[in-house]
Amino acid sequence: MPTFCRGCADGGAQTNLGPGYHRLWTAAALSTLGDGVFLVALPLLAATLSRDPLRVSLVFFSGWLPWLLFGLISGALVDRWDRRRVMWTVDAARFAVVGGLGVAVLAGWASIPLLAAVGFLLGIGQTLFDNAAQSLIPALVTRDTQRLERANSQLYGAQTVSQNFAGPPAGGFLFALAAWVPFLVDAVSFAASSALIALIRGNFAPERSVDVPRIGLWAEIAEGLRWLLGHRLLRTLAVMVGLMNLATMAGEAILVLFAQDELGLGSVGYGLLLAGFGAGGVLGSLVATRLSRHAGTATLLVGATLVMAAAWLVFGAHVIGGLRHIGTAMSVDDWQRPLTLVACVVWLVWAIGRTLRSSARDDLRGPVVRAQ
C-alpha cells in the first residue's frame, strides 16, 4: 500500500482496504442502521402528535435545512480540521441529542417543535459528518480510481442496506412496541459509531503546502465553488442531484400521512413501504461499478436520469389510479415497485458523483461536496 495512505497499515494486498477503512465501514453500517430506525420513527411520532401536513412536513424539513444554511461552511471547516476527530465528536453529540429525545418521549414531553429542533441539530451534525467521511475515504484507501470505486461502493452499499433496507422495518416494529424505543436504539448506534471511529489510527487533517498561505474561510468556499463551476461534469451533476433531491424530499415530507390515511398502513407497514427504496439501493450498489466500466460516465448519468423520471411518472400514475380504486386495485407491492426503481437510479447517480468528487484537491473537497 502506498506510503501516502495515512492511517493505513503498511503493506497488504491490493484488494485489502486496510483496518482503518474496515472500522469506518463498520461504524457507518451501525450508525446508518440507527438512522434508518430514526427516519421511520420520527415521522411516525410526528404523525401521532399532529395530522396537519404542514406541521408534519416541518419536522422533515428541519432535518434538511442545515444543508442549505451550513453545508458550504461545514465543508470549509472540515477542510481545516482532523476529519476523524470531527466524525467521532459529531456522533458523540448526536448520541446525546437522540438519547435526550428518547427520554423526552418516554416522559411524555414530545411535541412538534421539539422534534423539529432535534431534526435541525442532527442535520447540522450530518453536514459535518458527511463532509468528513467523504474526505476520509481517499486518505484511508488512496486515490487510486479502482480502490476508490470499490471503497465507495462497499461503504455506501452497507449504508444503503442498513439505512434504507434493514432500518425502516426495524424502526416501524420498534415504534409499535413503544414510541421511545427506536430513539434509544439510534442513540446506541451513534455511541458505537463514535467509539469505532475514534479507534482509527492516524492524523487525518488536510495536507497543505508550506508555501501556500492559509486563506480565509469565505475565500476557501469561493475557491471550491470556482473549482466546481470549472468542472463541466461535476457542475452538471450538482444541478441534477439538486433537482432530484428536491423532487424526492417533497414526496417524503408527507409520505407518512399518505401511507396511513390512503394506504391504511400501520407503523410496521410504513417501514416496509420504505424498504422498497432500500431494495433499489442494494441493486444500485451491486451494478454501479460494473456499469461504469462499460458505459461512459456522461451516458450513464443521462440514462439514469431518464429512467428515474420514468419511475416517478409510474409512481404518479399509481397514485392517481390508486386513489380512484383504493382498496381494490392497488397493493403495497404496487407502490413499492416504482419506489425501488427510483432508489436504484438515485444510488447510481450518487455513487458516480462520490467517485468523481474524490478527484477534487484534498483542501477543496469539502466545499465541492457541499456545493452539490
VONUTOR-450357 format. One line per field, with one value per residue (C-alpha): chain; x, y, z. Coordinates in steps of 0.02 Angstrom, whole numbers, plus 50000, padded with zeros to 5 digits. Example, Ala and Ser with C-alpha at 12.3 -4.5 7.8 and 13.67 -1.06 7.14 Angstrom:
% VONUTOR-450357
unit <- (A A)
east <- (50615 50684)
north <- (49775 49947)
up <- (50390 50357)
% end
This chain:
% VONUTOR-450357
unit <- (A A A A A A A A A A A A A A A A A A A A A A A A A A A A A A A A A A A A A A A A A A A A A A A A A A A A A A A A A A A A A A A A A A A A A A A A A A A A A A A A A A A A A A A A A A A A A A A A A A A A A A A A A A A A A A A A A A A A A A A A A A A A A A A A A A A A A A A A A A A A A A A A A A A A A A A A A A A A A A A A A A A A A A A A A A A A A A A A A A A A A A A A A A A A A A A A A A A A A A A A A A A A A A A A A A A A A A A A A A A A A A A A A A A A A A A A A A A A A A A A A A A A A A A A A A A A A A A A A A A A A A A A A A A A A A A A A A A A A A A A A A A A A A A A A A A A A A A A A A A A A A A A A A A A A A A A A A A A A A A A A A A A A A A A A A A A A A A A A A A A A A A A A A A A A A A A A A A A A A A A A A A A A A A A A A A A)
east <- (50000 50071 50153 50042 49889 49880 49804 49826 49937 50093 50093 49945 49867 49798 49623 49640 49571 49653 49595 49553 49432 49353 49322 49245 49137 49075 49042 48946 48842 48794 48761 48655 48556 48508 48472 48352 48262 48257 48198 48044 48010 48022 47882 47777 47795 47756 47600 47539 47561 47478 47382 47420 47528 47615 47668 47723 47823 47903 47985 48053 48110 48201 48321 48371 48375 48554 48616 48553 48615 48778 48827 48962 49026 49037 49135 49261 49278 49308 49447 49534 49507 49555 49416 49421 49403 49258 49166 49180 49141 48986 48923 48952 48849 48712 48708 48665 48534 48440 48455 48379 48235 48203 48193 48075 47960 47961 47916 47776 47860 47866 47800 47816 47935 48044 48051 48094 48233 48307 48300 48387 48527 48554 48556 48696 48795 48762 48835 48997 48998 48963 49095 49223 49176 49189 49361 49420 49395 49533 49651 49616 49622 49724 49656 49680 49520 49483 49513 49406 49265 49274 49283 49140 49034 49059 49035 48880 48811 48821 48743 48602 48565 48569 48477 48353 48327 48353 48323 48147 48059 48154 48103 47921 47925 48012 47892 47747 47824 47843 47870 48029 48120 48181 48260 48361 48415 48475 48569 48661 48709 48786 48885 48953 48998 49089 49192 49242 49294 49396 49496 49553 49738 49820 49816 49680 49698 49709 49883 49936 50096 50201 50225 50037 49970 49807 49663 49505 49352 49243 49385 49408 49222 49232 49385 49291 49143 49257 49334 49161 49098 49253 49221 49089 49036 49028 48937 48804 48795 48768 48616 48548 48569 48491 48335 48325 48337 48203 48080 48118 48106 47943 47861 47947 47892 47712 47732 47690 47518 47487 47537 47425 47272 47266 47351 47294 47468 47525 47700 47769 47685 47758 47932 47907 47849 48010 48110 48067 48182 48318 48295 48332 48485 48552 48528 48614 48763 48786 48783 48860 49041 49005 48901 49033 49159 49050 48970 49040 49003 48902 48799 48767 48711 48592 48520 48498 48409 48288 48249 48218 48099 48003 47996 47922 47792 47746 47731 47622 47509 47497 47445 47305 47245 47261 47159 47022 47015 47081 47067 47026 47156 47315 47426 47579 47687 47615 47682 47849 47900 47917 47999 48125 48166 48185 48303 48410 48436 48467 48601 48685 48696 48758 48889 48956 48959 49053 49190 49204 49211 49357 49460 49449 49603 49609 49587 49441 49342 49229 49164 49144 49043 48928 48903 48813)
north <- (50000 50171 50267 50420 50323 50398 50289 50130 49986 49965 49830 49719 49656 49775 49714 49746 49917 49920 49908 50093 50076 49921 50015 50157 50032 49950 50118 50179 50019 50032 50219 50213 50065 50180 50318 50203 50167 50353 50409 50298 50332 50523 50548 50414 50509 50674 50595 50542 50720 50807 50763 50931 50901 51068 51029 50853 50915 51047 50907 50831 50999 51044 50899 50960 51147 51140 51082 51244 51355 51273 51150 51255 51320 51144 51087 51226 51195 51010 51054 51138 51003 50823 50725 50576 50689 50780 50617 50538 50702 50731 50555 50575 50735 50651 50511 50640 50728 50572 50493 50650 50640 50459 50511 50654 50536 50414 50556 50619 50784 50760 50900 50956 51100 50978 50856 50999 51059 50884 50862 51028 50986 50815 50895 51013 50865 50773 50914 50899 50709 50681 50807 50724 50547 50590 50665 50525 50384 50436 50459 50281 50188 50306 50395 50250 50251 50065 50064 50219 50143 49984 50078 50195 50052 49945 50088 50161 49991 49949 50116 50087 49914 49975 50140 50104 49916 49848 50005 50056 49890 49881 50060 50025 49868 49956 50103 49981 49913 50085 50258 50292 50129 50170 50333 50250 50116 50254 50336 50173 50160 50334 50287 50130 50226 50361 50232 50138 50295 50353 50191 50230 50270 50414 50600 50649 50836 50904 50922 51094 51151 51260 51378 51410 51532 51495 51589 51647 51537 51627 51636 51448 51420 51531 51435 51270 51342 51405 51231 51155 51280 51246 51058 51028 50854 50893 51056 50962 50828 50961 51029 50854 50797 50958 50936 50751 50787 50922 50805 50660 50760 50844 50674 50604 50751 50692 50510 50451 50533 50463 50288 50295 50387 50322 50152 50109 50058 50049 50083 49915 49933 50107 50039 49900 50026 50125 49963 49965 50114 50014 49869 49985 50050 49874 49841 50004 49964 49798 49866 50041 49991 49865 49988 50124 50006 49975 50146 50321 50425 50554 50419 50330 50491 50540 50365 50351 50519 50470 50306 50398 50519 50372 50290 50447 50455 50274 50315 50466 50359 50233 50373 50433 50257 50201 50347 50308 50124 50123 49954 49863 49890 49927 49836 49888 49799 49912 50063 49983 49941 50119 50173 50032 50088 50269 50217 50113 50261 50384 50269 50253 50441 50467 50330 50409 50580 50520 50443 50599 50714 50614 50687 50858 50928 50874 51051 51088 50927 50990 51144 51044 50908 51031 51139 50989)
up <- (50000 49956 50096 50073 50135 50309 50442 50340 50388 50284 50155 50119 49962 49834 49872 50060 50102 50273 50455 50463 50319 50396 50559 50459 50364 50525 50608 50455 50448 50632 50628 50471 50539 50682 50556 50464 50627 50668 50496 50512 50696 50683 50554 50640 50803 50715 50639 50811 50875 50727 50569 50490 50335 50358 50537 50491 50342 50455 50555 50396 50328 50488 50463 50289 50322 50391 50220 50147 50288 50340 50204 50123 50289 50360 50208 50228 50415 50390 50268 50416 50547 50577 50489 50607 50760 50679 50646 50817 50905 50800 50831 51018 51014 50914 51042 51175 51068 51012 51183 51257 51133 51183 51366 51321 51225 51371 51491 51379 51335 51146 51035 50854 50900 50997 50851 50732 50848 50863 50674 50649 50771 50694 50521 50575 50635 50473 50368 50464 50471 50285 50233 50344 50289 50104 50132 50245 50119 49998 50145 50204 50037 49925 49771 49652 49549 49564 49752 49774 49672 49775 49941 49895 49829 49984 50107 50029 49989 50175 50218 50095 50162 50342 50325 50186 50190 50366 50468 50414 50453 50617 50657 50622 50728 50873 50864 50876 51037 51115 51039 51137 51096 50918 50976 51112 50987 50870 51014 51049 50865 50872 51027 50944 50785 50885 50979 50820 50726 50875 50860 50682 50690 50601 50575 50451 50449 50270 50199 50139 50059 50174 50026 50012 50144 50234 50155 50242 50266 50139 50014 50032 49999 49845 49784 49799 49704 49566 49551 49540 49410 49306 49308 49174 49228 49414 49379 49282 49416 49551 49460 49429 49609 49674 49568 49610 49796 49784 49699 49817 49978 49927 49922 50075 50184 50193 50142 50318 50311 50138 50194 50347 50278 50099 50109 50285 50341 50522 50586 50527 50357 50336 50372 50246 50115 50136 50124 49939 49924 50009 49889 49745 49835 49857 49672 49629 49740 49650 49473 49491 49468 49330 49230 49245 49162 49009 48983 48985 49139 49043 48955 49119 49206 49066 49054 49242 49249 49111 49198 49362 49276 49204 49376 49454 49315 49352 49537 49498 49389 49531 49649 49533 49494 49674 49742 49618 49664 49842 49924 49763 49626 49722 49846 49945 49816 49682 49774 49815 49637 49570 49733 49711 49535 49589 49729 49612 49495 49638 49708 49538 49517 49695 49677 49517 49598 49751 49645 49538 49689 49756 49614 49693 49778 49961 50029 49910 49927 50068 49977 49816 49903 49991 49838 49766)
% end
